[in-house]
Structures are given as structure tokens and as C-alpha cells.
Amino acid sequence: MQHRNSLGYVIGSHGRAMIVWGHDAREGRKIFIDEADRGGGQGLLCECGSPLVAKKGDIKEAHFAHASGHGVSCEAATNAAALNFIAAILLERRSLRIPPVLGRVGHAEIFSIAEQSFEEHPVHVINAQKGQSLRIVTRIKRKTMDQFADADRLKGISTIHIDLFEYRNEEDAEIADALMRGARREWLYYAKPLNRSLLNPRQARAPNIIDREEIARITKALGFD
């Protein structure tokens, strides 16, 4: 029998995300589908507030469904699963690879998560070293990033996009590795704009053209040495 990861996707296969977390109001904790009893006897609730039943057969992968019979997939549930899973990984792993600055790769050391929201994609604002704030927009679903193209919308916070779409059917550990290091990532916005001539792709590929002290100064200004 196949299993689902913490995002709700079947591991090693395609398909939509389903409900995999139930809230136990009596104990004040969330229960993953693999730990839940079959049926609805535990009184678990969906993120949307609907009572859940655990569908656990011998062949098909386990998942929760609304007891009303009107949903095995719930946007509120899958959005919350993505937000909570990403937040947990960021706080556990702490060191996040950021996109290159003039060809030099850096890392953001995560001290805490200041806020999180779902804006078509999971969005987390972290507090990093040297008092820096960094917004992380993670793509999991097949949706565009158009809403993040306007720098005014980003409220002056350095923002990176991490693309986890191709990893969403992997095991939790592989998704975590991709989030922190392996997945493709790019800057959407710099809070401290760099001189455009120094961001020219040709110059970035030719370090002998750019003074090393200038590279160090710019990287330090971003707060991610």
C-alpha cells in the first residue's frame, strides 16, 4: 500500500493532495493519518472545522475525509498542512541556502518565524542573522507567481521563491532537503537594491571582472555572509 507525505500527496505517484492531518480538540494536538484509528471514533476535526473519518483500507493509500461525505480533499486542510510542514522544517534545519549574489552562494540562519500566510502559495517571513527579515515563497501547486511580481506588494522585505513542485510526491526527508538546499530558488526582490551593472549575468560569471572586496561588501549588505 502506498503512503502519503505530510503535504498530503501520495509518495512516488501523482495525484492531488488529500487530508492527512486531523485535529484532536480534547488533547490539543494534530494526528497524522498513519497514527489515526480507522473510522470517526476519535472525533477528529478538519482544519475547516468539519468532522473527519479516517479511510484506511488494505490497498488504497490512507487519508481522511469529511464525515459528511462531501470531501476527501479540502483546501483549508492542504494549505495548513503545507504551511505547518514548511515552518517545522525551517525551524528544525535552521540553515537555508539562499540564491547566489554575484555567483556567491550564502545561507540564512533562521532564528524564528515572524509570520506565515497562504497567498496561492505558502509564505513565511523569517527572522535571520544580523536582524534581517526574509520572505520565503514556496511553490508546491501548479500556480503562477504573478502576484509576487510587484515589489510594492512585498513591503520592502527581501523575498526568495523556492520551487518544490517537482518534489511534492517525495518522502518528507527529501522534501525537507530540497527546501533547505536542493530545490531551485531565485530572488524575487532585494530589500537593499544592488547596482544593476553588478548583477549583469555576464559579469557574474566572470569573477575576475569584479573586485572581490566589492562582492564581499554587497553580500554583507544583504546580511547573508
C-alpha angles and dihedrals in degrees: 000000000000122000135215127234126230091274090059098250124129110255112243095004141076128251141098125303117261134195110286102158127069126188117231102205093187094058096028096232142106121249123207117227093247089060097044126100117245114265129012102296095113093063094230121175132215122235087257091055098254119135113254136217122200114234105205116162132162096251113024120066114265122254142150124255134190110268088229088068092236100110145030089166122050124181093211090053098046093044091051091046091055094046094048096043094050092046091051092051094047091052094043099046096034099184114087123187110230127203117275123275108209089338094309116119119215139179134231114219107217116220100168144336111255097189144342134201141161115243101165083301133042110273124194128179111204133194107229138178122309092023093293124152119210128188116213119199111191121198114211104145129057095265133121127251093226095121090063096052094091110083091203089064090057091064096222097299120130106251133197131187119219116193113215096158095110091046100050094100094052131100116279092255093054091049090050092051090049092049095050100037122344109054123089113267136177141180114260094180141357117218087206105043116223126222103274094222089060090054093055105131093226092053091046089058092049108059092177089069093058124063111245091224089056091052091050092048094052094045091049091050089059089055096235108104 
